[in-house]
Amino acid sequence: THERALNLTRLIIIFSGLILTISTSGPVFAQKKAAGGKVIAQERSLYGVAKGRVYTNRVLGMKLTVPQFMPIAEQSFIDIALVSTAPAAPDKIFAGRRLLVKLLFNAEGYSPKSERLMRITCTAMKLPPSHSNASGADVLNEQSASSGGPSTRHDTLGVNKIAYIDQKTRFAANRSYSFVRKAHHVSCVMMYWTDDDLETMRSVLAEADLNWNGK
């Protein structure tokens, strides 16, 4: 559908330099019935739940609220396969691997300040066992090194210090925040136009509970 095509385009921003292909036309848990009910339930819960402006994920332990003017879209339960053509290397997260990325949620709306479209797209990728202790900065550093992208920086948001990279185009600016929860790399890409809009975006993660205990 058109919405899924848009979501794929948004993910390309996050993972530049890697080959992306749609791995399924629907949620991956629908393809794993033979694995048993527990696996299916776990796969379903990995997407989290979006209700109104609030997104919660019990598996990853995160809870956040988006601004009132940019409601969360209906969840698409899309999986994207990241396929690296680079030779396998034990010290690399992506090289020679096929990794699944889940679209957690997408929220967008027009800023009341700049009257421009703003967007937040968050995804989660299960890290390979050999790199389950990697940090968000580790993931961004490898991506940037392989694609010649921008340098990784850090931003203190609330009680969390989160790695990010900035990417600007003639259309808008994108800030990609990166952190790891429960051996999953979580990426939140924020599209904005002005410094005021960026502060609005930053407040989403600054006020989020990224160590949510599910209560």
N, C-alpha and C positions, 0 to 999 in steps of 0.2 A: 504494500500500500504506500501511498504518498508519505504518510507519517513515518513508516519504517524506513523509507529512503532518507528522510530527513535525519532520523536518529543515526543511521549509518554515517551520514556526512558529518554529524557532530562528533562521532567517535573517531573519525579520521583526524580531526584536529588534535585529539588527545594522543593518538598513537602514530604520529607522522613518521615515515620511514619504514613502516612495517606493512605487510600485505594483509588486508582485511577481507574476509569472506563471511557471508551469512551462513552459520552452521546449521540452523534449523529455521523453519518458517514459524515456529511457535516456541513455547517454553521447553527447555531441555528436559524437565522432569517428565514431560509427556512421552518422551522417547525412552524412558528408563523403567517401564513397568516391570520388566523381568528382574530388576534389582531388588524389588520388595518395597513394601509400603514405607518403611523407615527412610529409605533413600529418597523416595518420591517426596515425602513430607519435608525432608531436609532441603532438597532442591527448591521446593516451593517457597520455603521460609527464607531462603537466601535473597529473594527479591525484596523482602520487607513489605510493609503495608503503608499505603498513602491514603490518608483520610483528610479531605479538606486541604488545609495548609500544613498539616503535620505528617512527617515521614518517620516511621520507626522500623528498626530492624533488630530483632531479638538475637539473631545469629551473630551479627557483627557488633552488637551493643552500641547502637547509635540512634539518636533521636534529635530531629531538627525541625524547625518551623520556617517556612518561606514567607516573604513579604505578602501582604494582603493583595497587592495589585498583580501578583504573578502566581496564580493557583497551579497546583500540580496537575499535570495532564493525566488522563486515564493511563494506568500502567500497561505497557505493551508486552512485557515478559519476553524481551528479545535477548538472544545470545549472539555474540559476535566472536568468531574464531580469529585469533591473532596467529598468523603463520609466518615464522621467520625463515628466510632463505639463507641466513648466515650459517656457517659451519657450527656444529654443536660445540659448546665450550662449558666445562663444569663450573666455571666461575661466573657465567653469564645467566641472567634470568630468562632472556628471550631467545638467545641464539639456538637455532636448531630445534625449537619447541613449537608446539601448537597449544595455545592457551585460550581458555574460554573467558569471555568478558560478559558480565550480566548488566543490562541496563536497569539500574535501580529506579530512577525516576527522572522526569524532565519537567521543569516548571518555567513558564515564560509569561511576560506581560509588559505593558508599556510603562516606563518610569514616569511618575507624576512630576518629577523635576526636569528631566531632559526631554520627555515625551518620545523617547526612543525605545526600541524593543530590547529587553534584557532577558537573559536565559541562564538557567542553572541545569546542567546535566551531570548526574552522578552515576558512576559505574563501579563494579567490583570485579576483581580478577583474582582467582585463587592462585597463590604463588606455588611454584614447584616445591616439593618437600626439602630439596637442598637449599632453598632460599626462604624458608618460612619465617626466618627471623630478620629478613631484609626490612629496611625502613623505606618510607615514602621517598626520601632523598635518593636512596640507592636506585630505585626504579626510575626516577626522573633523570638521574645522572647517566644511566645506561641508555635511555631513550635519546637523550641529547647528544651523547657521544656517537651514537650510530647514525644520527640524522643531521649532525651539525647544527643542532638547535640551540636555544638560549641557555644560559647558565642557570643552575638551580639556586634559589634563594630561600629564606625562611621568614615566616611571618608569625608573630605571637598573637593568637586569637583566643581570648578568654584565658583558660588555663593550659591551652595546648600550643605547642610550637610546631607549625605545619610547613612542610616544604612546598614550594610552588615554582612555576615558571610563567613568564609573561610572553604572550605572542600578540603582536599588533598587525592588523591589515588595514587597508584603506577603508574598509567597511566598519570595523569595530575592533575592540581589544578583547582578548581572552586571557583570563588568569586560570591556570590549572593547579588546583590544590591537590596534594598527594599525601596520603597517610595509610598506615597498615593497621588493620584490626582483625584479630583471630586468623592470622595467616592469609588474609585477603588484602590485596592492594585496592584501596578506595580512591577514586579520582573524581573530583568535583570541578567541572569546567564552567567558569562564569563569564558570560559575554556581557560587556558593558560599553558605555560610550564616554562617560565623564567621571571625574574624580569623585563627585558626590554619589554617583551610581555605584562606583567601586566600593565606597564605604558601606552602602546598603548591602552589597553582596558579602562583604567581609563580616558584617554583623550576623549573617545567617550562621556561619561557622563559629563566630565568637560566642554566640548565645546558645549554640548546640550542645547537647550532652553526648560527647563522643566516647564516653565510658559508661554508657547507660546500662543499668543492671536489669532492665526488663520489668521493673515494678511500676 
